[in-house]
Structures are given as structure tokens and as C-alpha cells.
Amino acid sequence: MIIPSEQELRKYKAYYKTDTDFTAYARLLQSKWREEKDYPIGKSMKIDKKGIKHYGNYYGNYIEEIFAEEKGCNFLTPKIWNIAKKEIEKAKYDNNRRKHSGALYEEYRFKCNLLTSQSLCFNLFGEFLDRKDVLLKIFNEMKPNLMDKITEIKFEYSPGRGDEKYLGDHTAADVFIEYEKDNEKSFLGIETKYVESLTEESHKDAESNFKRHPQYKKITESCGLFKPDVINDIKKPPYSQIWRDHLLTISLKMGEKKLYNNGYFVYLYPLNNKECRTGIKDYMNFLQNPETSIFELYVENIINIIQKYINESWAKELFNRYIKGL
């Protein structure tokens, strides 16, 4: 990966002062991809506490809002876009039914921001909902003899948001893959990252989360997977979100309410994102035997293996859009 110059970044409206090296590269890559597709440029946007939208500057990694909504061009095929739309509507319904705002698509970023890891997640896995046999081969190539059969693929999945039987919060897997191995019901709870630096959550928010949810401490101390006296470190960024995602997967396979015989927390990220790489490797040092409950996958690897099995334009676009030059 060649770190882009400020001159090149500004040329493609991809300069953002606080970007990490990887984010700067990825923002430039997405901006070039958008221009090649001739998609109109969009603006950054934030929503304040009153729900009012505030638009910022034009950035090359954003697609204009109306165009993005009509065309679904943050997603690589019409099939993936249709799946994504259904998931958005499902999340809205669940929020209204449960009277909370936990699930979990920031629609503007989801539809307009080419850098978001949520669109990456759908672009990686959406085409496999009806091709589970191919995805089985891909996973078994990345981790030999992992699965015998994939039974279900779900997006933004949690067995019960706010359910005290699990974490009592709104933590969910970006992708949840149910599979069978040796006639046992198993799963992968996948957290997908792209340009995240693991500083997105503040120390204050992490501490507040910890105080509201005693299950975090209870599961950590009772599951037998963690080394002693890790909580004071692990509850803080950059580990806090990784910890919660991992705890959710642990809660699914332990105790009276367990749903699965076996399962893993999977951390999927670009190898060249050094913040994610350092964060997950340091996190695993808190565990007695990390290989029993957690493993890493690299975005570069999965895209390259997808291209071995899928000779379709969207697989080539995955490469060009997300990992070209890495």
C-alpha cells in the first residue's frame, strides 16, 4: 500500500486531515472508483440530537443522496441492494416494535458513504444467500475443515436485543452464519471492519455501557476463557467493542439458555488497517486460549478467494473497489 500524497487526495476530494494512513488510501480508492462509475459526488452528513440533518463538505467517497437512494449504487448488484433494503425496513420495524433505536443502520452512511463497513458486509456476503454451497467452500479454504454445511446467513443479527439472557444490550453480529459440523449446531458471529480505527467509541461511552450491563463482567469472569483481572483494561477502547461482540458469541454457547454447541467470534478486517490489526491481536492477549473462541479473517483474503469461485463482474468490483493496490 502506497500512502497517497495530499495533492492526490485533494485532486479526488479525498483529503481528510485526521485520516489514518489506511483510511486515506481507502478514501482515495473509493473516490476513484466512484469517478470511474460516473456516480455524482455527495456530501458528508450528521444528524443532531433533534433529528435534523446537517450536511458538510463534498467528499469523493460519498454518492449524491437521491441518486444513491434510487440506484442503490453503494451495493454491487441489484440483488445485494434488494437484500439491503429489506434489512433496513426490518430494522425499522424491530425498532418500532421494541421501542428502542438499537438496530442499527445509519441510512445515509449505509446508502451514500462508500467507506462504510456495513455496505462492505453486504457486498461480501449478500450474493451467497442462495449460494451457501459456494460460501462453504470459501470458508473451508480460509479455515480448513471448519464446516460441513451452511444452514443460514443473517445480517445484523442478535438473538434478543436487550434480552437479559444474553448481554442485555443491542450488540449484534454484522453477519451471522449458522452451520453444521459433525452434526453439531454451530455459528460464526462476524464483525466486519474497513476503515475503523477503534477510537470511534469514547472512554466515557464505554464506561457508561459497562456500568449499565452487569452481564459483561459476569460472563467474562464465569466463562473460563479470559485471563484473571482483565476487566479494567478490556472494558476501555480500543477493546470495548471487540469485547462486547465477543461476549455475545460466548453467551450463545454457554449456560442453560445456550443456542449452539459451538461457535466463533470472527474479526474480519483489512490486513493493512494497522489499528484494527493491533487492536484484535492485543485483545487476544487477554484470553487463555484465543483459538477456541475467536479468529481473524482478512478482507483481502476473502475477496481473492471469492474471485477463485465466482467469475462474475461483482466479484471483480469487490477487488477493484476495496483492495486494489493493497
N, C-alpha and C positions, 0 to 999 in steps of 0.2 A: 504494500500500500504506500503510495507516494503522497505525502501530505501536501494538499493544494496550496498555492500561493494566495495571498489576499487579493491580488489583481485578478486571478482566475475566478475566485469566489464572487467578487463583485461583478464581474462580467455576466455571470449567470444568476445574479441576485441571490446568492447563496452565502453571503458573508453574515455571520452572526458572532459577535465578539466573544461570547462566553462558551462557544462550542469546544468540545474536546477534539482531539485530532481525528478520532474516528467519526464523530458526528459531522465535522466539517467535510470529510471525504464523502460520507453518505449523503449529506445535503446536496453537495455538488453532483454526485452521481444521479440522484433523483431529479435534480433540476435539469440536467442534460437529457435525461430520459423523457421528462415532460415536454421539453422543447422538440425533441425528435418526434414525439407523437402529435405535436402541434396542439396540445391542450392549453387553454388560456390560463394565465397565471392568476393566482389568488392571493389573499391577504391572510396574515395571522389573525386570530380572534380569541378573545377571552370573554367569559360571562361573569358579571359581577354577582354579588350576593342577592340582588334583586331580580336576577334573571335577565338583565339587559346585556345585549351583545356589544362588545367594543372591538372594532376592527383596527388592526395595526398596519404594519408595512407590508408591501408586496415581498414575497419570498418565492424563489424558484421551486421549492418543494411543495407549494400549495397549488391546487387547482381551483379555478373560479367556482364559487359555491353553486350557482344554478346549473352550470354545465356539469359539475361533478354529480349533482343530485340526479340530473336527467340521464346521464350516460353511465354512471357507476364506474368511472374510469380509474378509480383507485384500486379496482379489483380486475384481475387479469382476464376473466372470461364472464360472459353473461350468466353462466351457471353459478359462479362464485358470488357475483353481485346479488343474484336472487336469494342465495343462502344467507348472505349478509343482511339483506333487507328483512328477511323473516326473523333473523336473530334480534335485530333492532326492535321489531314490533313485539316479539316475545318478551324482551327485556322491559319494554314499556308496560305491557300487560302485567307482568310479575310485580313491577314497582307499584302500580296502582292497586293491585290485589293485596299486596303485603304492606302497603302504606309506608314504604321507605324508598330511598333513592339509591339502593345499593347496586343495582345491575344496569349496566356498567359500561355503556358505550357513550363516549362523548361524541355526539353525532357529527359535529363539524369536523373535528380531527379525524374521525373514522372515515368520513366521506371525502374530505378535502386535503388532508395532510399526508403526503406520500411517505413520510418518515415514520408514521405510527406503527407500532409493533402489532396492533390489533389487525390492521389490514394485511400485514405480513403473514400473520397467523392464518387468516382465511385464504390467502393466496397460496400458502404452503399445503393446506390440508383440505380445502373445500372441494377440489376435484375428486377426492378419494372417498367421498361419502357413499358412492355406488361402485367404487373400485377398491374395496377393502383388501382383496387378494393381492393387488399390486402394492398397496401400502404395507402389507405384511412382509413382502419380500424386501422392501426398502428398510424397514426396521430391523429385520433379521440380518441384513447386510451391515447395518451400523452397529448392531449388538447381537452377535451370533446366537442362534437358538433361543431368542427371547420369547417368541410367541409361536403358538400352534394355529391360532385363528383369531382374527379381529371380529368382535361381535357388534361394536357400536362406536361411533365417533360423535362427540358432543362439543359444542363451543361454550365458553364462559360458564362452566358447569360447577355447581356446588350441590351437594346432596340436600342441603337445607340452609338457606341464608338466614342467619340469626338463630339457628337451632342450637340449643344448649347441649345437645348430644354430641356436637362436633366442636366448633370453635366459638359459636355464639356471635360471629361477626359476618361480614359479607365477602370473605375471601373465596375466590373461585379459581379453578384451573382455566387457563386460556383455551386449551384443548384437553379433552378428557377422552382417552381411548380405552375402552373395555376389551379385554382379550382373554383367551383361554390358553393355559399352559399346563400340560399334564393333567387335564381335566379339572384344574382349579380356576376359579374366577379371579382375574387379576386386572390391573389397570396401570395406565400411565397418566399422571397428572402433570401436564406440560405447561410451564411458564415460558412465554416467548418474549425475548428482548431483541431490540435492534440498536437504537442509539442511546438507550437509557444509561445514565452514569451512576445509578444507585444513590443519588443525592436528591431525588425527587421528593422524598418524604422528609420532613423536618424532624429534628430530635424531639420537639415539643409534641408533634402529632404522634410520633412513635410511642412516646411515654404515655400519652393520653390513651392510645389504643391498648397498651399493656395494662393500664390500671382498670379499664372498663371490662377486660376479658380475663378473668382468673383461670380460664381453661388453658391459656398459653403456658402458664407456669406449671399447672397440674400435669398436662400431657408431657411437657419437657422432662419433668422430674420422675414421671412414672413409667415412661415407655422403654427405658433402658438403652436408648440409642445415643444419648448425649454424655459427654464427659461431665464430671461434677463441677458445680459452681460456674456455669457458663452464662446464666441468665442476664446478669448485669451488663455483659458485653453484647450478647446476641439480640437483645431487645432494642438496640440502637441501630440507626443507619451506619453503614450501608447494608447491614444484615437483616434488619427488622422485617422487610417484606419477604425476603427469601425464607426467613424463619416461619412466618405465618403460612406461606404456601406449602412449605414442607410439613408443618404441623397438620394442615388439613389432610394431606395424604396419609399421615400417620394415623389420624383419627378414624380413617375409613377402614383400617385393618386391625384395630385393637379393641378390646373391651366387649361388653355384651352387645353393643349396637353395631359391631363391625359389619361392613357390607361385602368385603372382599377377603379372600385368602391371602392374597399377595398384591404388591403394587410398588411403584416407584414414583418419586418426585423427579421430574426431568427438567433440567435448566437448559433451554435452547437459546443460543446467542451467537453472534459472530465472533470468531476466534480473535479477530483484531480489535474488538472492543475490550481494551485492557482493563477498564473499570469493572465491567461485568466479569471478566476472567479472574481478576484479582479478588473480587467480592465473593464469587462462588468457591474459589479454591480456599480462601481464608475461612469461609463459613464451614466448609467440610472439616476443618481442623477442630471444630467444636464437637465432632461426632466420634464415637468409639470406633465404629466400622462403617464409614460412609457408604461403601459399596453395597450394603444390604438394603438401603432405602433411597438412594439418590444417585443420579449420574448426569453427566453433561453431554449435550449434543451441540454440534456446531452448524450454524446456518449454511456455511459454505459446503460442508459435507453432505447435508441432506439435499441441497439443491443439485449438487453434482451427481448424486445417486439417483434422484428423480429423473435427471436427463438420461440416465442409462436405461430406464424402464419406460419413459414417456417421450415419444418422438412427436411432440405437438408444439405449436407455437407458444403456448402459455408457459411451457417448461423452459423454453429459450428466453422468454421475457423475464422469468424469475431470475435467471443468471444475469441478464443484462441490467436489470433494474436494481438488484440487491447486492450482488457480489462481484461484478465486473471490476477487475483490477486489484482485487484483494489477494 
